[in-house]
Amino acid sequence: MRHTQTGLSAGALLSLAMLLMTPAIAQQAAPPPAGGGDPAAAARSAAITAGDTSPAAMEVMEFEKKLEAAVVTGDVAYVSGCIPDDFVMVHSDEWTHGGNPRVSDNKESYLANVAKKHFQVRDLDSVKVEMHGDIAITHGHVVGQEGRNWFALWYERVYAKRSGKWMYISGRTVRGPVDGPDRASVQDK
């Protein structure tokens, strides 16, 4: 069947209409810009993505690195002085999609694991800090070695400054762990 004014078939008209509408459809399907087009919201998103680089944030990052080193060396006395009695650690990411955590630690069980020196390596990378006065939230990536097994995970941790000293209050795995036979197999996971 042909359109009487143009002489084009119905199929050709449909193709032409779709071709003309494609840019509008593509524009609608494109993801919104950061901040939903609001420049102030985009700036806030960029700042959070970059992480806080204030002196307080750098102090928290240094504290986190020292704490990781103490866990690897089995320095129970140091770690014990850095975590409060109400400390909570949730391992594995099952909780992120409605399941129960594989393992959770309180101060006592965490220190028992530190004493066993389970880890030969616990290297942090991609760490960002979000400051809220005397509360700091960090999130980052850990690549570690436990025995002959290597692992990688993403975490979020909460720190609070109490009596002038940073304390590690709570930590959760938010993605992982991913296990592998060597560092290279887990580094980018």
Long-range contacts (C-beta under 8 A, 24 or more apart in sequence): 48-128, 48-130, 49-128, 50-128, 51-127, 51-128, 51-129, 51-130, 52-128, 52-129, 52-130, 52-131, 54-131, 56-131, 56-136, 57-129, 57-131, 57-136, 58-129, 59-166, 60-129, 60-131, 60-136, 60-138, 60-159, 60-166, 61-127, 61-129, 61-138, 63-159, 63-166, 64-124, 64-127, 64-138, 64-157, 64-159, 64-168, 65-124, 67-168, 68-122, 68-123, 68-124, 68-142, 70-114, 71-114, 71-119, 71-122, 72-117, 72-119, 72-120, 72-121, 72-122, 73-117, 74-114, 74-115, 74-116, 74-117, 75-114, 76-111, 76-114, 76-115, 79-110, 79-111, 79-114, 80-107, 80-111, 82-166, 82-167, 82-168, 83-107, 83-110, 83-111, 83-167, 83-168, 83-169, 84-162, 84-167, 84-169, 86-169, 87-168, 87-169, 87-170, 88-169, 88-170, 88-171, 89-170, 89-171, 89-172, 90-171, 90-172, 90-173, 91-173, 91-177, 92-173, 92-176, 92-177, 93-153, 93-173, 93-174, 93-175, 93-176, 95-172, 96-174, 96-175, 118-146, 118-147, 119-144, 119-145, 119-146, 120-144, 120-145, 120-146, 120-147, 121-145, 121-183, 134-160, 134-161, 134-162, 135-159, 135-160, 135-161, 136-160, 136-161, 136-166, 139-174, 143-183, 143-186, 143-187, 145-183, 148-181, 149-179, 149-180, 149-181, 150-179, 150-180, 150-181, 150-182, 150-183, 150-185, 150-186, 151-176, 151-177, 151-178, 151-179, 151-180, 151-186, 152-176, 152-177, 152-178, 152-180, 152-186, 152-187, 152-188, 152-189, 153-177, 153-178
